Amino acid sequence: MRLPVIVGFGGINAAGRSSSHHSYRRMVIEALPQAQADHTWASLAALMGVNWDQSGATRGKLASGTLIRRIEPHLFDVDAVPWNRRMQAHSGRQPMHFDMAAKQLPRELPAGWRVTPLDELTVRVEVDQVMSFLLPSTREAAVKAAGQLPSGFDPGALYQSRNHPRGLQMTIYAASDALANTGISWEVLSRRVPVDQISVYAGSGMSQLDGSANGGMVSARANGFRVTSKYCPFGFAEMPADFINAYVLGSLGATGASLGACASFLYNLRMGIGDIQSGRSRIAIVGSAEAPITPEVMEGYAAMGALASDKGLRGLDKLAEDAEPDYRRSCRPFGDNCGFTIAESAQMVVLCDDQLAVELGASIHGSVTDVFVNADGHKRSISAPGVGNYITMAKAAAAVRTLLGEAGLRSGGLVQAHGTGTPQNRVTESHILNAVAKAHGISDWPLVAVKAYLGHSIGAAAADQLVATLGIWEHGILPGITTVEKVAEDVHQSHLALSSKHRQVDPAEQRYAIINAKGFGGNNASAVVLAPGTTRRMLGRRHGESAMTQWRLANDAVQERVEQYDQLACDGPAQPIYKFGHQVLGQEDVSLSRDRLRIAGTDIELDLNLPNPYPDML
């Protein structure tokens, strides 16, 4: 079976650019050597349009404009959220009347309306009964914090975004960042692999819900506007994959998106590694993009009691009713908490099979061996947790044991917890993780919960967790759950290691991580990811020392190109790949025979003599 190797990654979230571990480094920046910290500050300054002068004031500005914070006005005004207030008016003793343009009269007059022309353009309307109105108004948002992209960063300004929804703008940036992080041009990669052996699996757990897509489509008529031709197609949940194929790669390979609410990224990762392990694909780009910071989405989650509201945060910290909460500490996984904090993120991971990775000299960031997915069974509430996550975590731990042995499972591993910051999650997930650790004799299983920094990006959440894990393996710092003062009393932790402070680990001794995700509706997924050292040892056993020596020589040039891109992106926002209308193919380019399919102007030639997969049954 082929091993799916992580050869590149990139994206954007509340901590900044993901490639070269910058978003991870922002989370632990106070624990980094000064030179590394300054390099990440420079990366953020380039994104945020700030002059990086290495002053304390500039560092403060960059720090305050990242991670979870008060929602900024360019997304929406949390103190004056637009809404239509329903009201009724009656005429009293005299009929109520008003004048209006004749062309604005509805096709069917409401009951009780009497219309009198005043001139060719204007009419007078008289009403002598109760009328209902929707009056434009504003209100204060109950939830004012979110994990937003760095202040001043506008992904749509970096290319001709043509009214693209924010999630798709983020997709273009993330895919471009991930490809650059491979250090190998897409032209080189695609020439080495047949067109039908490339997969792209990426989507949004909630689709594109802002005013440029589904949000505009469902609200336009109600607000008196026209539905445009772009709303519907832009809104599809698999559109991130479609955008990558159409405007970044020009790929003709396998594509799609698997949706599982907050576990969506791991669902897509499962399809990608399945393609590589089975030999269907040699390269798989897997990701998720979510842009849910809109008043409507946040009100939906707030109505469920799922979000950390200002009132709830004030209650936790015993603040006065008019005091502003500490928005930076809105998300408090496994501590005394009151709800999760919504966030936006787009992350992409580039996978290829182990043979191709060795031949290309690709960087080895780790490998993914399994993603286990299980539902919860019968439920009382669609949003309530169930037992499916016990199955996925138990299988993931068992898979690690099979690969690395009992000793390998018990040391050198970590768990990236879903860790939403809700009272229910802290109890249920901690019980699951603690029970699995106890069953395998693990005494202090390190637990990491990066939503404390980034918030909950719904379908992209597990991608945030994976990218942070790659940073841990590079720098050896476990991010502490710094938003909590102590672990809540109802958290199960007899076999877990939780900390509010950063912890040092030896990257050379890290063997594996389990990425855990839980989603509404009973969507549970746990992924087994092997550390770079573990992966390289496996590659050495399979391919031999001679091949690994050649890999190291080739990787020097790859690393040099990665560093060149990183420096370029620290000097100014890197321009994403966006190829609109580039080498568009049509029916005239296709040559089809019984045994071959060729596409003119390309190296694409497909053999249609497919093997019979069921020879013993026919």
Salt bridges, closest charged atoms under 4 A:
GLU30 OE2 - HIS502 NE2 2.56
ASP38 OD1 - ARG59 NH2 2.81
GLU72 OE2 - ARG69 NE 2.88
GLU72 OE1 - HIS74 ND1 3.66
ASP79 OD2 - ARG70 NH2 2.63
ASP99 OD1 - ARG124 NE 2.76
GLU126 OE1 - ARG114 NH2 3.40
ASP128 OD2 - ARG114 NH1 3.23
GLU140 OE2 - LYS144 NZ 2.63
GLU187 OE2 - LYS579 NZ 3.56
ASP275 OD1 - ARG280 NH2 2.95
GLU299 OE1 - ARG139 NH2 2.63
ASP310 OD2 - LYS144 NZ 3.29
ASP317 OD2 - ARG329 NH1 3.79
ASP317 OD2 - ARG332 NH2 2.82
GLU324 OE1 - ARG70 NH1 3.50
ASP336 OD2 - LYS486 NZ 3.77
GLU344 OE1 - ARG166 NE 2.76
ASP353 OD2 - ARG2 NH1 3.66
ASP353 OD2 - ARG282 NE 2.59
ASP354 OD1 - ARG542 NH1 3.13
ASP354 OD2 - HIS543 NE2 2.61
GLU359 OE1 - ARG192 NH2 2.88
ASP376 OD2 - LYS379 NZ 2.91
GLU406 OE1 - ARG410 NH2 3.69
ASP490 OD1 - ARG426 NE 2.87
GLU545 OE2 - ARG552 NH2 2.45
ASP566 OD1 - ARG17 NH2 2.83
ASP566 OD1 - HIS22 NE2 2.81
ASP566 OD2 - HIS39 NE2 2.65
ASP595 OD1 - ARG594 NH1 2.66
GLU605 OE2 - ARG596 NE 3.15
GLU605 OE2 - ARG598 NH2 3.34
ASP607 OD1 - ARG596 NH1 2.95
